Structures are given as C-alpha cells and as structure tokens.
Amino acid sequence: DWGGISEEIKHLQDESLSMNIRLKNRRAAEELIGRFLTQSAMDPDMAHIIQHGTVNEEFQVAVVALKKKLKYLSQSVLPKDGSSMDVIPKETYVGKMLLPELEKLKARAISKIKDYFLQQFGALRKTKTNVSMVQQNALVKYAELLEFIQTEAPPVAEDLRTIYIESMSRTLFNLFKNYSSQLLKLDEVLADKHDLIGVEEAALRSMFTNKVNLSKRSDAFSLGERDKILDQIEAIPILVHVALAEAQKYPYEALLRSIIKHLSDAATSEFLFSLDFFKKNARDTFNRIFGRTLSLILENLENYLLTCHDSIGLLLMIKVAHAQRLVMQRRRVPVLDSFFDHMSMLFWPRFKGIFDANVKSLKNANPKKLGTIDLTPHYVSRRYAEFVSSILTLQGGSGDSFGIAGGGENMLMMNLKQLRVEIINLLERLGSQLSSGKEQKVFLINNIDQML
C-alpha cells in the first residue's frame, strides 16, 4: 500500500508540474492574443459612433482609436512589441477579415469630418461671426480629426486647408478694407505742401484775411503731445463708431497705429491657430491667408504718402511700426517682418522727400517775400527750431530708435546738419536787409537764441 501511495504521489507531482506549465503557456498566449486583439479589433460601440454619431468629443475618441487600429493592421513589418506572434498583422486571419471593415469605417469617418469642417469654414465667411470662438471651440478642439485626415487622406486634407485659406482670406480682407475706409473719415490733416520752413508769406495767407496765419503753421513742425501715441502702442484700436458719434479727429499716425494693432493681433491669433490646427505648413497657410490683406494695407499707405506733407507724422509712423515689430518679436511670431520692411521702404523715401523740400525752401527763399524784417526773431527760425526739436526728441539719442540701424542714424544727422547750414545762410540774407551791421548782429543773436 505504501509503495502504491508513493507511486501515486509521484504521479500527482508530475501531473501538477505539467498543469502548471500548461497554465503558464495559456496565460502567455492569452496575454499575447489579448494584445493583438486590443490593437486590431474595433470596439462595436466605437464603430457605431463613427457610423451613426455626430462629430463631437466621443466621435473624436472613436476616430483616434480607429486610426491606431489602422496603423497597426496596415504594418508591413513585424511589430517590435511582440504582439504579432511572429506574423505580420495584416497577414493574419483577423487582419484580413478586419482591415476591409476598418477601411469602410475610415471612409465614413473621412466623409463626416470633411462635411463638419466645411460647415465650420462656411460659418467663418458670415458677417458678425466670432472667428476666434469658431476657431477654438469648433476647429482646434477637433484638431485630431484633421490630423486623421492628413494621415489617411492627404488630398482631402489639402482641399480643406485651401478652402479654409480662401474663407479666412476673404473675411480678413473685407474686415480690414471696411475698417480702413471708416478710419479715413477720422483723418485730421495737419500739413499741406505749403508747410515748409522757408515758405513765402503769400502761401501762408488765410482765405479771408491778408494777415499771415502763423498759429496753424506750428502743427507741421511742432511735436506737441503727438508723441504720447508711442505710450499707447498696445492700447485698444480706435472704435470707429464711437469716434464718429463724438465727431473726433485723429492724426494719421493714430489711424495707422490702430490698423497695425488690429493686424498684429489678428496675425498672432491666426498663426498660432494654424500651428495648433494644421500643424504642418503654418507659415505658408498664414502667408496665403494674409497676402491680400497686407497688400491692401500697404497700397492704402502708399496712396496716403503720395499726398503726405507731415514729416513729424511720418517719423511717428516709423516709430509706431518699429515698436509694433518689437511687440511681434516678443510674442515670437515673426510673420510680419517682411511687411514692416515694406513699410520702412515706403516711409523713409517720403520723409527724405519732405525734408529735402524744407532744405530747398530755405535755399531758394526770397528774403523780400518773408515778411517784415526787424530785430525780433523771425518766424522761419521758430519753425526750424520746432522742426529740429521734434526730430531730436523722437530720435531720443538711440541709434536704433527708428529701426534704421546700419547707417540710417548717420544719414538723419547729416540731413539735420545740412538744414542747419541753410537756416544760418537764410538768416544772414534776412539780416542783410537791416541798415546797420549792429542791427544785423542783434537780429542773428535773437534768432539763434530763439532756436537754442
């Protein structure tokens, strides 16, 4: 009996060891097959959402899951995670059976996603649409859906990007076109072609009187408080309807600041949206969206500059544009650099033209037509002093205060030196009309004292 029991115990031990090995093998197989099925089989609820549901967060979760299944089953090499049991997934029976069904789900998902985005892009073209709200709540929120189409149907994704570009381009162009035209109604002209330091007395006569209107002339040469705009670079833009209701007027640099502020904010928002939503080609998307709008703003500016005679306003515009460029650099959104370069190429030649006209007015001035000459300071010296003081105040002693590093500062200083030579020559010609040498010296002293 004991011998029989001993044999039975040995048999049970062998049986237990065999069962333990079989259990381990089955568990390993279960884990391996489980991993394979998890990565390849689509949950029926998820499939139902894609087939019959609407585009929402649940739909996006289902599409992301579908994308992972497709990626796994479409592999043409063995997965490195060991989940394929040494068989390429699409070569398995499950792969051959599931892949066509997943392709049908993919086609259904692409169709729904395309229709959804087309509907949202259409909303962007409607007036009074809150573009930012649509972008954040209806587009960026579902960026993974676009990424799915970019992976599974690149031509469809490119078509969607093109349609979005056309929609936003049209929306922004109309927005800035209307805003710019409304702003022009607020323009206060502060200078005309006669606002030159050495302009003759006849050009200064008021329409209703023979007296020289000197009070008006200071606007073209005096900075006054116009430089306060440089402390308001990032202030909210002008509200046109409020300004029109209150019959307010603004110098052109204030109008330009509002346009550039609007543009910078729109450009920042749109570029960051393109990065978040499209992921790829954000710079190209931005350039295509803003191309017409930037051309419009530059064209409007060029048309204004053709008849601009406000040199102080021009310097303020240069500083406003340069300050806004620095704002965009701090935001790390350098998408408007070429736009600001184009603005500078428009500003400086016009400023140089007005400056040269002032130099020429001093050089060609006829002392006999510049009013009565006595011992008191002449109005041309006051104009010169205001003009130069305004330039030096805006220059502020900084070599790059106008954004013209690389010789631009020297050019400005050389121009001022030339202007100083011509004003002294003119004062000497004016003083020569006085009878005595003593009076001539007193005239020069009084005028130079006023300028200083």
Stockholm file with secondary structure:
# STOCKHOLM 1.0

chainA/1-452         DWGGISEEIKHLQDESLSMNIRLKNRRAAEELIGRFLTQSAMDPDMAHIIQHGTVNEEFQVAVVALKKKLKYLSQSVLPKDGSSMDVIPKETYVGKMLLPELEKLKARAISKIKDYFLQQFGALRKTKTNVSMVQQNALVKYAELLEFIQTEAPPVAEDLRTIYIESMSRTLFNLFKNYSSQLLKLDEVLADKHDLIGVEEAALRSMFTNKVNLSKRSDAFSLGERDKILDQIEAIPILVHVALAEAQKYPYEALLRSIIKHLSDAATSEFLFSLDFFKKNARDTFNRIFGRTLSLILENLENYLLTCHDSIGLLLMIKVAHAQRLVMQRRRVPVLDSFFDHMSMLFWPRFKGIFDANVKSLKNANPKKLGTIDLTPHYVSRRYAEFVSSILTLQGGSGDSFGIAGGGENMLMMNLKQLRVEIINLLERLGSQLSSGKEQKVFLINNIDQML
#=GR chainA/1-452 SS CHHHHHHHHHHHHHHHHHHHHHHHHHHHHHHHHHHHHHHHSCCHHHHHHHHHCCSSHHHHHHHHHHHHHHHHHTCSSCCTTSTTTTSCGGGSHHHHHHHHHHHHHHHHHHHHHHHHHHHHHHHHTSTTCCHHHHIIIIIGGGHHHHHHHHHHCHHHHHHHHHHHHHHHHHHHHHHHHHHHHHHGGGBCCCCCTTCCTTCCGGGGBCSSCSSBCHHHHHHHHCCTTGGGGGGCTTSCCCCHHHHHHTTCCBCHHHHHHHHHHHHHHHHHHHHHHHHHHTCSSHHHHHHHHHHHHHHHHHHHHHHHHHTCCCHHHHHHHHHHHHHHHHHHHHTTCGGGHHHHHHHHHHHHHHHHHHHHHHHHHHHSCCGGGSCCCCSSCCHHHHHHHHHHHHHHHHHTTCTTTTSCTTTHHHHHHHHHHHHHHHHHHHHHHHHTTSSSHHHHHHHHHHHHHHHC
#=GC SS_cons         CHHHHHHHHHHHHHHHHHHHHHHHHHHHHHHHHHHHHHHHSCCHHHHHHHHHCCSSHHHHHHHHHHHHHHHHHTCSSCCTTSTTTTSCGGGSHHHHHHHHHHHHHHHHHHHHHHHHHHHHHHHHTSTTCCHHHHIIIIIGGGHHHHHHHHHHCHHHHHHHHHHHHHHHHHHHHHHHHHHHHHHGGGBCCCCCTTCCTTCCGGGGBCSSCSSBCHHHHHHHHCCTTGGGGGGCTTSCCCCHHHHHHTTCCBCHHHHHHHHHHHHHHHHHHHHHHHHHHTCSSHHHHHHHHHHHHHHHHHHHHHHHHHTCCCHHHHHHHHHHHHHHHHHHHHTTCGGGHHHHHHHHHHHHHHHHHHHHHHHHHHHSCCGGGSCCCCSSCCHHHHHHHHHHHHHHHHHTTCTTTTSCTTTHHHHHHHHHHHHHHHHHHHHHHHHTTSSSHHHHHHHHHHHHHHHC
//
